[in-house]
Amino acid sequence: MTPTLGAILAVGAFALAPAPILGLQAAGNADPSGQAQGTPIDVERAPRPTAQISRIAEAMVVDGQLDEAGWSGATPLTGFVQSRPDAGMPASERTIVRFTYDDDTIYLGAICFDSDPSRLVVSSLKQDFSSGSSDVLGITLDTYLDRRNGFMFLVNPQGALKDVQIFDDSRSEDQEWEGPIRVATVVHDSGWTVEMAIPLSTLRFAPKEGEQIWGLQVMRRIRRRGEDAFWAPLDRRNQIHKMSKAGTLHGLRDIEPGRNLRVKPYALLDNARGVGLSTEDRGTNGDFGVDVKFGVTPGLALDLTYRTDFAQIEVDREQVNLTRFPLFFPEKRDFFVENSGTFAFGDQSERSYRTGVSLRDLTLFHSRRIGLRGSGEPIPIVGGGRLTGRAGGFELGLLNMQTESVDGTPGENFTVLRARRSLGSSDMGAILINREATGADVDGHPGFNRSYGIDANIRPHRSLLIAPYLAVTSSPNADGNEVAARMWVGWRDRTWDASALFRHIGDAFNPTVGFVRRRDIRQSYATVGVHPSPGMRAIQEVNPYLELDHITDLDARLVTRRRTAGFDVTFVDGGRLGLKYDDRFELLDLPFNVATGRVIPVGAYEFQEGSLSYSASPGRAVSGSVAVSAGDFFSGSKTTLSGSVLWRPSYHFALDVSASHNDISLPDGAFSADVVGARAEYGFSTKLFASAFVQYNAAADQWVTNVRLNYLHSPLSDLFLVYTERRDSAAGESIERVLTAKLSKSIGF
């Protein structure tokens, strides 16, 4: 984009304005090669900086030019410090950021100087782009100053925006959260500029007389150098949403969050065909619905939905199951993904820690249980609501949804209540989940399932985290142990990574609105590793580690044992290399089928497997990953080769091809299990996008195709055209084929 004369002059004036020292900052400059010069600081002990925001009388014009008079009086933020590749060193390029505000809006203006703007890396124009593969300017705002939660906004040099709500001090995030944010950027000979307007009605905060003080972090990413630099210094293991490490923003006075009422009706028309559909589901159908978002209080937001539909959501990624446990499919529906961090409970993994478990092992609330069968087929949702936010010192979440009766299955009501209380750097919480039939089941009695849980995150030291939980389920005619409990302790500093886990999952523990991979177990897990930086120019850090996983049933019989030795290398450019060796034991009391119907018989099995993986820097025009593993597989052997290639010739177009091939040999014969997929995306602008996703699952011998066109015709308002087909390759016929048009319009009041 060619800058105007006004933009060039504005950049000069913006840059020459005085920049006072804000807290302890590293001193130094970049040489012509981009190598930072100066003395490193200790990012762990550096005081948190403060920033001042200026009030203006007239609204800014968001055009990326930074030529309004209001910017000249705003205090600049400078002195960014690297977290990687050289933690504590000054950033290799200058960044100057200013904040202003009026009665309705917070404005950000920034100059990201660059000695070679022709080498700026931009991966995509789409909303919620992959920020790890692009140059970025980002901010996070902790509007309650609780040092745990906040809002994050990331912008790339071509004006694509990623807006995210963050929870629990970087533990979880909600990428489906969106606000009517206005952004404009300009690329020029000195680098690039950003101008952003964030409506106060988009943010939640507690109105009060006098001054508001918020948490603030600002980040600059220079992708070609693998560099992240922060205004409030961070170690390389932390990210921009680590709010306990953020600075503070002062100067906000006499502001109100506003009414924050938005109504979003939609209309839908689809045509469905295919041998897998019932007669009543075929043909052309129309539908309508509405979503409402309302700020009940400055801290609580209410979301209501009627005749909810998710026709625009991309299809699930195909998987091959080579285990005896159920597969976990992630939630993609935007109503449920939004604010999902509020309701998270279970085996949450911890950033920068190796935990041995994740929510794919146990989560008490998995929203895919609402409105979807196990096969992924939708069940109509009549409507529902969600209340989330803060009140009385608590973080609260309340969800209630009602589904229709379908094919003799009664309608069901789902209720989830979650509360969490911060206690300094720690927190405690509780959850209640109820699933109840609103009609009679086959026995003529209403069915129900309830789950209860309490959990905590205790941080007695900045490197030590303790995360226990206790959960209980209740169902009619349940027989057995309905309790799940965990104690996890982790230590992570700049060098050491160690954790230990004990879990108990009862044989009758059955959260039917959650997901449990294994029951009837007691698991003990421990790991230790180191993360030194070897001082080599191309290598960020190396990570040798050991893991031991020991699982018995409730009768104390060993059923699984895994001993792992691994060695990971992280390169400065973002690439990763991994080596791993597993020594495993499995005891099977029941046979199970794998992939194409082969049977693994009852017995005790010991087997070993080695693996090698590499992923290239995501900032390159051609990147990707490859992984190979080989070894024993129960009574036979298995070799797996998987990989992907991502080609980005420009920020308009991307092509991603992935494949997984498994060669398995068992006493009753050999077979292969393959999945191939390809995704193409084209961004015409930051408002119009097209994508196509094609997959082939050899085990099912099916092709799955999903083609989408999305036009953001106004803020938070979309037009979708979606084509989805599932085809039986052997029979040469379409199992399901649906063409959908969906129009929504967000109206603010």
Secondary structure, DSSP 4 states (H G I P E B T S, - for coil): -PPPHHHHHHHHHHHHS-----SS-----B-TTS-B-S----TTTSPPPEEE-EE-SS----SS---SGGGTTSPPB---EEEESSTTSBPSS-EEEEEEE-SSEEEEEEEEE-S-GGG------STT--GGGS-EEEEEEETT--SS-EEEEEE-TT--EEEEEEETTTTEEETT-----EEEEEEETTEEEEEEEEEGGGS-----SSEEEEEEEEEEEEGGGTEEEESS---TT--TT-GGG-EEEEEEES------EEEEEEEEEEEEE-TTS-GGGSEEEEEEEEEEEEESSSSEEEEEEEEE--TTSPPPPP----SSSPPP-----HHHHTTHHHH--BS---TTS--S--TTTEES--GGGSSB-TTS-B--EEEEEEEEEEETTEEEEEEEEEE--BTTBPPEEEEEEEEEEEETTEEEEEEEEEEEESS--TTSS--EEEEEEEEEEEEEETTEEE--EEEEEE-TT--S--EEEEEEEEEE-SSEEEEEEEEEE-TT---TTSEES--SEEEEEEEEEE------TTEEEEEEEEEEEEEE-TT--EEEEEEEEEEEEEETTS-EEEEEEEEEEEEESS-EEETTTEEE-SEEEEEEEEEEEEE--TTSSEEEEEEEEEEEETTEEEEEEEEEEEE-SSSSEEEEEEEEEEEEEETTEEEEEEEEEEEEEEESSSSEEEEEEEEEETTTTEEEEEEEEEEEEETTEEEEEEEEEEEETTTTEEEEEEEEEEEE--EE-
